[in-house]
């Protein structure tokens, strides 16, 4: 009886051994010297790409992140001969002076108005141009039009404003034509009332073509079969645009809108600096030119740093708020939750 029970136990043990799954090797890479060697191979393999990244990373480290330490000027009465360590710490005095300065609030008001005009008119302009270029059938015509609309981006603001001066200035082409037909003359370039719409028109003419690059790349990723299916269902051009094109590029639109809101108060410098004297500070002063003239022309470096820090804090708050709204709408935004 004992021999029989032992044989049965041995048979059951053999069956269990056959049923037991065999041990598999661990697919995870080892943590020893072999993995470190793999990292070295990866660095050797991509050393050219890593070297190409060095100038760009260095630029951001020095001129963007390194420059953040300069915000301490906003809290001192900075004297260049004494340096940052020898200058007197004044705390929030520069901000109190700034909030009580009518010239500062005039610059803020001009900046906000121009930024809103840019958001309403300039932001949709590249999208409309990209949709027009995307609808062109001929490849040769499309490439030619793209090359033409890209060209103004490579012109400096000095040349762009000189062209506008020759067209809309007091002795420009438009006034010459108006004088010939007996309608008088208008000086658009020196008119404070027309200054804000004019700078938006200048920006659209210069940068609209270049800004279409991202939209054209996004449009190329929309599935063509969706256009064919909607056309078979009887959808016209407007319905295909509303139900196929715009939903297909919505993540890109949301991302660009969030980034644009982050630069809401950063309307530019060179364009406004070159035209400020023609229309006067009351109409032509923006935050960037206010910081320049306050800091470099008047020597109030701490006051100018306080104005620049104010603009940066508002930009961060706008990016954070817009990103939260994008998350609530189901989009990724600039960064994840």
C-alpha positions in Angstrom: 0.0 0.0 0.0 2.9 2.3 0.8 4.6 1.4 -2.5 1.4 2.3 -4.4 0.9 5.6 -2.6 4.5 6.5 -3.2 4.1 5.7 -7.0 1.0 7.8 -7.2 2.8 10.7 -5.4 5.7 10.4 -7.8 3.4 10.4 -10.8 1.5 13.5 -9.5 4.8 15.3 -8.9 5.9 14.5 -12.4 2.7 15.9 -13.9 2.9 19.1 -11.8 6.5 19.5 -13.0 5.4 19.3 -16.6 2.5 21.7 -16.1 4.6 24.2 -14.2 5.6 27.1 -16.5 9.3 27.3 -17.3 11.2 30.4 -16.1 11.6 33.1 -18.7 14.5 35.5 -18.9 13.9 39.0 -17.5 13.2 41.3 -20.5 14.3 44.3 -18.6 17.8 45.5 -19.3 20.4 44.9 -16.6 21.5 47.6 -14.3 25.1 46.7 -14.4 28.0 47.8 -16.6 26.3 46.6 -19.7 23.6 49.2 -19.5 26.1 52.0 -18.9 28.0 50.7 -22.0 24.7 51.0 -24.0 24.4 54.7 -23.0 28.0 55.2 -24.2 27.2 53.6 -27.5 24.1 55.9 -27.8 26.1 59.0 -27.1 28.8 57.9 -29.6 26.2 57.2 -32.2 24.4 60.5 -31.9 27.3 62.7 -31.0 26.8 64.8 -34.2 23.2 65.6 -33.3 24.2 66.3 -29.7 26.9 68.8 -30.9 24.3 70.5 -33.1 22.1 70.9 -30.1 24.8 72.7 -28.1 24.4 76.2 -29.6 20.6 76.2 -29.2 20.7 74.9 -25.6 23.4 77.4 -24.8 21.4 80.2 -26.2 18.4 79.4 -24.0 20.5 78.9 -20.9 22.4 82.2 -21.3 19.8 84.6 -22.8 16.6 83.1 -21.3 17.3 81.2 -18.1 20.4 83.0 -17.1 18.7 86.4 -17.7 16.2 85.5 -15.1 18.7 86.5 -12.4 18.5 90.0 -13.7 15.0 90.3 -12.3 16.7 91.1 -8.9 17.3 94.6 -10.4 13.6 95.3 -9.9 14.1 95.3 -6.1 17.2 97.5 -5.9 18.1 101.1 -6.7 20.7 99.9 -9.2 23.8 102.0 -9.8 26.1 100.6 -12.5 29.2 101.9 -10.8 28.3 100.2 -7.5 27.1 96.9 -9.1 24.3 94.7 -7.9 25.9 93.9 -4.6 26.6 97.6 -3.7 23.3 99.0 -4.8 20.7 99.8 -2.2 17.9 97.3 -1.6 14.5 99.1 -2.0 12.1 96.2 -1.9 8.8 97.0 -3.7 9.5 100.8 -4.1 10.0 100.4 -7.8 6.7 98.7 -8.2 4.9 101.4 -6.2 6.4 104.0 -8.4 5.5 102.0 -11.5 1.8 101.6 -10.5 1.5 105.3 -9.8 3.0 106.4 -13.1 0.6 107.5 -15.8 3.2 106.9 -18.6 3.4 103.2 -17.5 -0.4 102.7 -17.7 -0.5 104.5 -21.1 2.1 102.0 -22.3 0.0 99.1 -20.9 -3.1 100.4 -22.5 -1.5 100.7 -25.9 0.1 97.3 -25.6 -3.2 95.6 -24.6 -5.1 97.3 -27.5 -2.5 96.3 -30.1 -2.3 92.8 -28.7 -6.0 92.3 -29.0 -6.0 93.6 -32.5 -3.2 91.2 -33.3 -5.1 88.3 -31.7 -8.3 89.1 -33.6 -6.8 89.9 -37.0 -3.3 88.5 -37.3 -3.8 85.1 -35.6 -6.5 83.9 -38.1 -4.8 85.4 -41.1 -2.1 82.7 -41.5 -4.8 80.0 -41.1 -6.9 81.6 -43.9 -3.8 81.8 -46.1 -2.9 78.2 -45.4 -6.4 77.0 -46.3 -6.1 78.9 -49.5 -2.7 77.5 -50.4 -3.8 74.0 -49.4 -6.8 74.2 -51.8 -4.5 74.9 -54.8 -4.3 71.9 -57.0 -1.2 72.7 -59.1 2.0 72.0 -57.3 4.0 74.5 -59.3 1.6 77.3 -58.6 1.4 76.4 -54.9 5.2 76.4 -54.5 5.5 79.8 -56.3 2.8 81.4 -54.1 4.4 80.0 -51.0 7.8 81.4 -52.0 6.3 84.8 -52.7 4.4 85.1 -49.4 7.5 83.9 -47.4 9.7 86.6 -48.7 8.6 89.6 -46.5 9.6 87.6 -43.4 13.2 87.9 -44.4 13.1 91.7 -44.7 14.0 93.8 -41.7 11.5 96.2 -40.1 13.6 99.1 -41.4 13.0 98.1 -45.0 9.3 97.2 -44.4 8.6 100.6 -42.8 10.5 102.4 -45.6 8.2 100.6 -48.1 5.1 101.7 -46.1 6.5 105.2 -45.9 6.8 105.4 -49.7 3.3 104.1 -50.1 1.4 105.8 -47.3 3.7 108.7 -46.1 3.1 112.4 -46.7 5.0 112.2 -50.0 4.0 108.7 -50.8 2.3 107.1 -53.8 -1.2 107.2 -52.4 -1.0 110.9 -51.6 0.4 111.6 -55.0 -2.5 109.8 -56.6 -5.0 111.6 -54.4 -3.4 115.0 -55.3 -3.8 114.2 -59.0 -7.5 113.5 -58.7 -8.1 116.5 -56.4 -9.0 114.6 -53.2 -6.4 116.2 -50.9 -3.8 114.2 -49.0 -3.6 112.0 -45.9 -0.6 111.2 -43.9 -1.3 107.7 -42.6 2.2 107.0 -41.2 2.1 110.0 -38.9 -1.5 109.8 -37.8 -1.8 108.7 -34.2 -5.5 107.7 -34.7 -4.5 105.2 -37.5 -1.4 104.0 -35.8 -2.7 100.9 -34.0 -4.5 99.4 -37.1 -1.6 100.3 -39.2 1.0 98.3 -37.2 -1.3 95.3 -37.3 -1.5 95.6 -41.1 2.3 95.9 -41.3 2.6 92.7 -39.1 0.2 90.8 -41.3 2.0 91.8 -44.5 5.4 90.8 -43.1 4.7 87.7 -41.1 1.5 86.1 -42.4 3.2 84.0 -45.1 5.9 82.7 -42.7 3.3 81.8 -40.0 1.4 79.6 -42.5 4.2 76.9 -42.3 2.8 75.3 -39.2 -0.7 75.4 -40.4 0.2 73.9 -43.8 2.1 71.1 -42.0 -1.0 70.4 -39.8 -3.4 70.5 -42.9 -1.2 67.9 -44.6 -1.9 65.4 -41.8 -5.7 65.6 -42.2 -7.0 62.3 -43.7 -8.0 62.8 -47.3 -10.6 60.0 -47.1 -12.6 62.1 -44.7 -12.9 64.8 -47.3 -14.0 62.2 -49.9 -16.5 60.6 -47.5 -18.0 64.0 -46.6 -18.2 65.0 -50.3 -20.1 61.8 -51.1 -22.5 62.6 -48.3 -23.2 65.9 -50.0 -21.2 68.2 -47.7 -20.2 71.5 -49.3 -16.9 73.4 -48.9 -18.1 75.1 -45.7 -19.3 71.9 -44.0 -16.0 70.1 -44.9 -14.1 73.0 -43.5 -16.1 73.1 -40.3 -16.5 69.3 -39.7 -13.3 67.9 -41.1 -10.5 70.5 -41.5 -10.9 72.5 -38.3 -11.3 69.4 -36.0 -8.3 67.8 -37.7 -6.0 70.8 -36.8 -7.7 71.7 -33.5 -4.7 70.5 -31.4 -2.3 72.7 -33.3 -4.7 75.7 -33.1 -5.1 75.3 -29.3 -1.3 75.0 -28.9 -0.6 78.1 -30.9 -3.3 80.1 -29.2 -1.9 79.2 -25.7 1.6 80.2 -26.9 0.3 83.4 -28.3 -1.5 84.3 -25.1 1.8 83.8 -23.3 3.3 86.5 -25.5 0.2 88.7 -25.2 2.1 91.7 -23.9 5.1 91.1 -26.1 3.9 92.9 -29.2 7.4 93.7 -30.5 10.1 96.3 -30.2 11.8 97.3 -33.4 8.6 98.0 -35.3 7.3 100.4 -32.5 10.7 101.9 -31.7 11.1 103.1 -35.3 7.6 104.7 -35.5 7.3 106.0 -31.9 8.7 109.5 -32.8 6.4 109.9 -35.8 3.1 109.5 -33.8 4.3 110.4 -30.3 4.6 108.4 -27.0 0.9 108.9 -26.3 -0.1 106.6 -29.2 3.2 104.8 -30.0 4.5 103.8 -26.5 4.3 100.1 -25.7 5.8 98.2 -22.8 9.0 97.2 -24.6 9.8 100.7 -25.7 8.8 102.0 -22.2 11.4 99.6 -20.6 14.0 100.7 -23.1 13.6 104.5 -22.7 13.1 104.2 -18.9 16.1 102.0 -18.4 18.7 103.1 -21.0 17.7 106.6 -21.8 16.8 107.7 -18.3 19.1 105.4 -16.4 16.3 104.0 -14.1 17.4 100.4 -14.4 15.5 99.1 -11.4 12.3 100.8 -12.5 12.7 99.3 -16.0 13.4 95.9 -14.6 10.2 96.1 -12.5 8.1 96.9 -15.7 9.8 93.9 -17.5 9.1 91.6 -14.5 5.4 92.8 -14.5 5.1 91.8 -18.2 6.7 88.4 -17.5 4.4 87.6 -14.6 1.3 88.5 -16.6 2.6 86.2 -19.5 3.1 83.3 -17.1 -0.4 83.7 -15.6 -2.0 83.9 -19.1 -0.2 80.7 -20.2 -1.2 78.8 -17.1 -4.9 79.9 -17.4 -5.0 79.2 -21.1 -3.5 75.7 -20.6 -6.0 74.9 -17.9 -8.8 75.9 -20.3 -7.2 73.7 -23.0 -7.2 70.7 -20.6 -10.9 71.2 -19.9 -11.6 71.2 -23.6 -9.8 67.9 -23.9 -6.7 69.2 -25.6 -3.1 68.6 -24.4 -2.0 72.3 -24.4 1.6 73.2 -23.8 2.2 70.7 -21.0 0.4 67.8 -19.5 -1.7 67.9 -16.3 
